[in-house]
């Protein structure tokens, strides 16, 4: 059986501490950046300057958001470089070259910026035409967007960043076992695919992606190369547990309720902000920094709640994996190997789990498997 590497765990604790500090810095930078636009009058000034060139509301939103978001991206770029490149190499978790990191940044902006701009254009359309009920229309639009993105991401977005190929004859036994596991879970999948995770990282992962006709099993090549067939089977069984428990629609519904409530509270706070900072209405794009601050605070407050719900569903998926496969030793071995390979901290402090963990700690999951008895 695979055992925990004490030296890797020491590095994992340091890696996690640095990650949390970087999160704090990133959060503070985002918060004070948006506040600066409000208190120094930059939002008013930019809106007035752009209005000299166009009165078109759609174009005004696009230009304002591009400037606001573009400057933030540049200010945050050194932090992104350190956390996403230098830190990963420092802890020997990355295989990525600097050139590939830059390419990923360009791809991320090329994909993320248009999607974000579409959402914000629709948000400001709702603000302009639906009055005080804009938050309800915005929540409905986000629900539709999330469902579409979950369905289309595996075939339109994910292949832009990684190469996905069906498992070949070399892994036929593994593919057959995973397909059989999916059939037992009454899950139709479009096949089992391998993706080149190793071109960026030494970490391992697997997932069940997509909805309906785009659902497929994807395995990182790092997982295939380093884990046994039984271990991979238990990891995938966990992912199938999410399907059996209908976690995707459940979390979409929970997320929609949370987002709707958050947007409602934002509408109330925004009404105060536009008066305090002298904006003519909530539909004024210059008030966007206030919108970002308010919604960001709501996200911070609700993050522990969302993480607790996620840990609950992840625990249910673990239970399903153990019951379905009956391979508790392989399950414990797989998650021990993940702790070693991914620099996962097995025994984080309780406040850290409460605040940051969307999954149960690895040590807890390993111990659960070792103590598991068939029902």
C-alpha positions as CSV (number, residue, x, y, z in Angstrom):
1,X,0.0,0.0,0.0
2,X,1.2,3.5,-0.8
3,X,2.3,5.5,2.3
4,X,2.5,9.2,2.9
5,X,5.9,10.8,2.3
6,X,6.7,12.9,5.4
7,X,9.0,15.2,3.4
8,X,6.3,15.8,0.8
9,X,3.9,16.6,3.6
10,X,6.2,19.2,5.0
11,X,6.5,20.8,1.6
12,X,2.7,20.5,1.2
13,X,2.1,22.5,4.4
14,X,4.5,25.2,3.3
15,X,2.9,25.2,-0.2
16,X,-0.6,25.6,1.2
17,X,0.5,28.4,3.6
18,X,2.0,30.4,0.7
19,X,-1.1,29.7,-1.4
20,X,-3.4,31.1,1.3
21,X,-1.2,34.2,1.7
22,X,-1.3,34.8,-2.0
23,X,-5.1,34.5,-1.9
24,X,-5.2,37.2,0.8
25,X,-3.0,39.5,-1.3
26,X,-5.0,38.9,-4.4
27,X,-8.3,39.6,-2.6
28,X,-7.0,42.8,-1.1
29,X,-5.5,44.0,-4.4
30,X,-8.9,43.4,-6.1
31,X,-10.8,45.2,-3.3
32,X,-8.7,48.3,-3.1
33,X,-8.3,48.5,-6.9
34,X,-12.1,48.8,-7.3
35,X,-12.4,51.2,-4.3
36,X,-9.7,53.4,-5.8
37,X,-11.8,53.9,-8.9
38,X,-14.7,55.1,-6.8
39,X,-12.9,57.3,-4.2
40,X,-10.4,58.9,-6.7
41,X,-13.1,59.6,-9.2
42,X,-11.5,57.6,-12.0
43,X,-14.8,55.9,-12.8
44,X,-16.6,59.2,-13.4
45,X,-13.6,60.5,-15.4
46,X,-13.4,57.5,-17.7
47,X,-17.1,57.4,-18.3
48,X,-17.1,61.2,-19.2
49,X,-14.1,60.8,-21.5
50,X,-15.5,57.8,-23.3
51,X,-18.9,59.6,-23.7
52,X,-17.1,62.2,-25.9
53,X,-16.5,59.5,-28.5
54,X,-19.8,57.5,-28.3
55,X,-23.3,57.6,-26.9
56,X,-24.0,54.0,-27.8
57,X,-24.7,52.2,-24.5
58,X,-23.4,48.8,-25.7
59,X,-20.1,50.3,-26.9
60,X,-19.7,52.4,-23.8
61,X,-20.0,49.3,-21.6
62,X,-17.5,47.4,-23.7
63,X,-14.9,50.2,-23.6
64,X,-15.3,51.0,-19.9
65,X,-15.1,47.3,-18.9
66,X,-12.1,46.8,-21.2
67,X,-10.1,49.6,-19.6
68,X,-11.2,48.7,-16.1
69,X,-10.5,45.0,-16.5
70,X,-7.4,45.6,-18.7
71,X,-5.6,47.7,-16.0
72,X,-6.5,45.2,-13.3
73,X,-5.1,42.3,-15.4
74,X,-1.8,44.2,-15.8
75,X,-1.6,45.1,-12.1
76,X,-2.4,41.5,-11.1
77,X,-0.1,39.9,-13.7
78,X,3.1,39.8,-11.5
79,X,1.0,38.0,-8.8
80,X,-0.4,35.6,-11.4
81,X,3.1,34.9,-12.7
82,X,4.5,34.2,-9.2
83,X,1.6,31.9,-8.1
84,X,1.0,30.2,-11.5
85,X,4.6,29.8,-12.7
86,X,7.4,30.6,-10.2
87,X,5.8,29.0,-7.2
88,X,4.9,25.8,-9.1
89,X,8.5,25.4,-10.3
90,X,9.8,26.3,-6.8
91,X,7.9,23.3,-5.4
92,X,8.7,21.1,-8.4
93,X,5.0,20.9,-9.4
94,X,5.3,22.3,-12.9
95,X,6.6,21.0,-16.3
96,X,5.5,24.2,-18.0
97,X,7.9,26.4,-19.9
98,X,7.7,30.2,-19.7
99,X,6.6,30.3,-23.3
100,X,3.7,27.9,-22.7
101,X,2.7,29.9,-19.6
102,X,2.5,33.0,-21.7
103,X,0.5,31.2,-24.4
104,X,-2.0,30.0,-21.7
105,X,-2.4,33.6,-20.5
106,X,-3.2,34.7,-24.0
107,X,-5.7,31.9,-24.5
108,X,-7.3,32.6,-21.2
109,X,-7.8,36.2,-22.1
110,X,-9.0,35.3,-25.6
111,X,-11.6,33.0,-24.1
112,X,-12.5,34.6,-20.8
113,X,-12.7,38.3,-21.9
114,X,-15.4,37.8,-24.6
115,X,-17.5,35.6,-22.3
116,X,-17.2,38.0,-19.5
117,X,-18.1,41.0,-21.8
118,X,-21.2,39.2,-23.1
119,X,-22.4,38.6,-19.5
120,X,-21.8,42.2,-18.5
121,X,-23.4,43.5,-21.6
122,X,-26.5,41.5,-20.8
123,X,-26.3,42.6,-17.2
124,X,-26.4,46.3,-18.2
125,X,-29.2,45.6,-20.7
126,X,-31.2,44.3,-17.7
127,X,-30.2,47.3,-15.7
128,X,-31.4,49.6,-18.4
129,X,-34.7,48.0,-19.4
130,X,-36.0,46.1,-16.3
131,X,-35.7,48.7,-13.6
132,X,-35.7,47.5,-10.0
133,X,-36.1,43.8,-11.1
134,X,-32.8,43.7,-12.9
135,X,-31.3,41.3,-10.3
136,X,-34.0,38.7,-11.1
137,X,-33.4,38.9,-14.8
138,X,-29.6,38.7,-14.3
139,X,-29.9,35.6,-12.1
140,X,-32.1,33.9,-14.8
141,X,-29.5,34.8,-17.5
142,X,-26.7,33.4,-15.4
143,X,-28.6,30.1,-15.0
144,X,-29.0,29.7,-18.7
145,X,-25.3,30.6,-19.3
146,X,-24.1,28.1,-16.7
147,X,-26.1,25.3,-18.3
148,X,-24.9,26.1,-21.8
149,X,-21.3,26.4,-20.6
150,X,-21.4,23.1,-18.8
151,X,-22.6,21.5,-22.0
152,X,-20.3,23.2,-24.5
153,X,-17.1,23.6,-22.5
154,X,-15.8,20.0,-23.1
155,X,-16.1,20.3,-26.9
156,X,-15.4,24.0,-27.5
157,X,-13.2,25.4,-24.6
158,X,-11.3,22.6,-23.0
159,X,-9.6,21.4,-26.3
160,X,-8.1,24.9,-26.6
161,X,-5.9,24.2,-23.6
162,X,-5.3,20.5,-23.8
163,X,-5.2,17.7,-26.3
164,X,-7.9,15.0,-25.7
165,X,-7.5,11.6,-27.3
166,X,-9.5,8.4,-26.8
167,X,-7.7,5.7,-24.7
168,X,-5.9,3.4,-27.1
169,X,-5.4,-0.4,-27.1
170,X,-2.6,0.0,-24.5
171,X,-5.3,1.0,-22.0
172,X,-8.2,-1.0,-23.3
173,X,-8.7,-2.9,-20.0
174,X,-8.8,0.4,-18.1
175,X,-11.3,1.9,-20.6
176,X,-13.5,-1.1,-20.5
177,X,-13.6,-1.1,-16.7
178,X,-14.5,2.6,-16.6
179,X,-17.2,2.2,-19.2
180,X,-18.6,-0.7,-17.2
181,X,-18.5,1.4,-14.1
182,X,-20.4,4.2,-15.9
183,X,-23.0,1.8,-17.1
184,X,-23.6,0.5,-13.5
185,X,-24.1,4.1,-12.5
186,X,-26.6,4.4,-15.4
187,X,-24.5,7.2,-16.9
188,X,-24.1,7.5,-20.7
189,X,-20.6,8.7,-21.7
190,X,-19.1,9.5,-25.1
191,X,-16.0,7.6,-24.3
192,X,-12.8,7.6,-22.1
193,X,-10.3,10.3,-23.1
194,X,-6.7,11.0,-22.0
195,X,-5.4,14.6,-21.9
196,X,-1.9,15.9,-21.8
197,X,-1.9,17.2,-18.2
198,X,1.8,16.5,-17.9
199,X,2.7,19.4,-20.3
200,X,1.8,21.8,-17.4
201,X,2.0,19.9,-14.1
202,X,3.1,16.9,-12.2
203,X,-0.2,16.7,-10.4
204,X,-2.8,14.1,-11.4
205,X,-6.6,14.4,-11.9
206,X,-9.6,12.8,-13.5
207,X,-13.1,14.1,-14.2
208,X,-16.5,13.4,-15.6
209,X,-17.2,16.4,-17.8
210,X,-20.2,17.7,-19.8
211,X,-23.9,17.3,-19.7
212,X,-26.0,15.0,-21.9
213,X,-24.4,14.3,-25.3
214,X,-21.1,15.9,-24.3
215,X,-20.6,13.9,-21.1
216,X,-17.2,12.1,-21.2
217,X,-14.6,10.6,-18.9
218,X,-11.3,12.4,-19.0
219,X,-8.1,11.2,-17.3
220,X,-4.9,13.1,-17.0
221,X,-1.9,11.3,-18.4
222,X,-0.2,11.8,-15.1
223,X,-2.9,9.8,-13.5
224,X,-2.7,7.0,-16.0
225,X,1.1,6.8,-15.8
226,X,1.4,6.9,-12.0
227,X,-1.7,5.1,-10.6
228,X,-2.8,1.5,-10.7
229,X,-6.0,0.5,-12.6
230,X,-7.8,-0.2,-9.3
231,X,-6.8,3.2,-8.0
232,X,-8.0,5.0,-11.1
233,X,-11.3,3.0,-10.9
234,X,-12.0,4.3,-7.4
235,X,-11.1,7.9,-8.4
236,X,-13.5,7.7,-11.3
237,X,-16.2,6.0,-9.2
238,X,-16.1,9.1,-7.0
239,X,-16.7,11.3,-10.0
240,X,-19.6,9.0,-11.1
241,X,-21.0,9.4,-7.6
242,X,-21.6,13.1,-8.4
243,X,-23.8,12.0,-11.4
244,X,-25.7,9.4,-9.4
245,X,-26.5,12.0,-6.7
246,X,-27.3,14.6,-9.4
247,X,-24.8,17.0,-8.0
248,X,-24.4,19.0,-11.2
249,X,-28.1,20.1,-11.3
250,X,-28.2,20.3,-7.5
251,X,-25.2,22.7,-7.3
252,X,-26.5,24.7,-10.3
253,X,-29.8,25.2,-8.4
254,X,-28.1,26.0,-5.1
255,X,-25.7,28.4,-6.9
256,X,-28.6,30.0,-8.7
257,X,-30.5,30.6,-5.4
258,X,-27.3,32.0,-3.8
259,X,-26.6,34.2,-6.8
260,X,-30.2,35.5,-6.9
261,X,-30.1,36.4,-3.2
262,X,-26.6,38.0,-3.7
263,X,-27.8,40.1,-6.7
264,X,-30.9,41.2,-4.7
265,X,-28.7,42.3,-1.8
266,X,-26.3,43.9,-4.4
267,X,-29.3,45.9,-5.8
268,X,-30.0,47.3,-2.4
269,X,-26.4,48.2,-1.7
270,X,-25.9,49.6,-5.2
271,X,-28.8,52.0,-4.6
272,X,-26.9,53.4,-1.6
273,X,-23.6,53.5,-3.5
274,X,-24.9,55.4,-6.5
275,X,-26.2,58.1,-4.2
276,X,-23.0,58.3,-2.1
277,X,-20.7,58.4,-5.1
278,X,-23.0,60.6,-7.3
279,X,-23.9,58.2,-10.1
280,X,-27.1,59.0,-12.0
281,X,-28.4,55.4,-11.8
282,X,-27.4,51.8,-11.3
283,X,-27.3,51.4,-15.1
284,X,-24.4,53.9,-15.3
285,X,-21.4,51.8,-16.2
286,X,-19.2,54.1,-14.1
287,X,-20.9,52.4,-11.1
288,X,-19.4,49.0,-12.1
289,X,-16.5,49.2,-9.5
290,X,-19.2,49.6,-6.7
291,X,-21.0,46.6,-8.2
292,X,-17.8,44.5,-8.1
293,X,-17.0,45.5,-4.5
294,X,-20.5,44.6,-3.2
295,X,-20.7,41.3,-5.0
296,X,-17.1,40.5,-4.0
297,X,-18.0,41.0,-0.3
298,X,-21.0,38.8,-0.7
299,X,-18.8,36.1,-2.3
300,X,-16.4,36.2,0.7
301,X,-19.2,36.0,3.3
302,X,-20.9,33.0,1.6
303,X,-17.7,31.2,0.6
304,X,-17.6,29.0,3.8
305,X,-21.2,28.1,3.3
306,X,-20.7,27.1,-0.3
307,X,-17.6,25.1,0.6
308,X,-19.5,23.3,3.4
309,X,-22.2,22.3,0.9
310,X,-19.5,21.1,-1.5
311,X,-17.7,19.0,1.1
312,X,-21.1,17.4,2.0
313,X,-21.6,16.3,-1.6
314,X,-18.0,15.2,-2.0
315,X,-18.3,13.1,1.1
316,X,-21.4,11.4,-0.5
317,X,-19.4,10.8,-3.7
318,X,-16.6,9.1,-1.6
319,X,-19.2,6.9,0.0
320,X,-20.6,5.9,-3.4
321,X,-17.1,5.1,-4.7
322,X,-16.4,2.8,-1.7
323,X,-19.8,1.1,-1.9
324,X,-19.7,0.6,-5.6
325,X,-16.2,-0.7,-6.0
326,X,-15.7,-2.3,-2.6
327,X,-12.0,-1.4,-3.1
328,X,-11.3,0.5,0.1
329,X,-7.5,-0.2,0.0
330,X,-7.2,1.0,-3.5
331,X,-9.3,4.2,-2.6
332,X,-7.0,4.9,0.4
333,X,-3.9,4.2,-1.7
334,X,-5.2,6.5,-4.6
335,X,-5.7,9.5,-2.3
336,X,-2.4,8.9,-0.5
337,X,-0.7,8.9,-3.9
338,X,-2.6,12.1,-4.7
339,X,-1.4,13.7,-1.5
340,X,2.2,12.8,-2.4
341,X,2.0,13.7,-6.1
342,X,-0.2,16.9,-5.9
343,X,1.4,18.2,-2.7
344,X,-2.0,17.9,-0.9
345,X,-2.0,18.7,2.8
346,X,-3.6,15.8,4.6
347,X,-4.2,17.5,8.0
348,X,-5.0,21.2,7.6
349,X,-6.2,23.2,10.5
350,X,-10.0,23.3,11.1
351,X,-10.4,27.0,10.3
352,X,-8.6,26.4,7.0
353,X,-11.0,23.6,6.1
354,X,-14.0,25.8,7.1
355,X,-12.8,28.8,5.0
356,X,-11.1,27.3,2.0
357,X,-11.8,23.6,1.4
358,X,-14.4,22.6,-1.1
359,X,-13.4,18.9,-0.5
360,X,-12.9,17.0,2.7
361,X,-9.2,17.0,3.7
362,X,-7.2,14.2,2.2
363,X,-6.3,12.7,5.5
364,X,-10.0,12.4,6.5
365,X,-10.8,10.7,3.2
366,X,-7.9,8.3,3.5
367,X,-8.9,7.4,7.1
368,X,-12.5,6.9,6.1
369,X,-11.4,4.4,3.4
370,X,-9.2,2.5,5.8
371,X,-12.0,2.2,8.3
372,X,-14.7,1.4,5.8
373,X,-16.8,-1.7,6.1
374,X,-19.2,-3.0,3.4
375,X,-22.8,-2.2,4.3
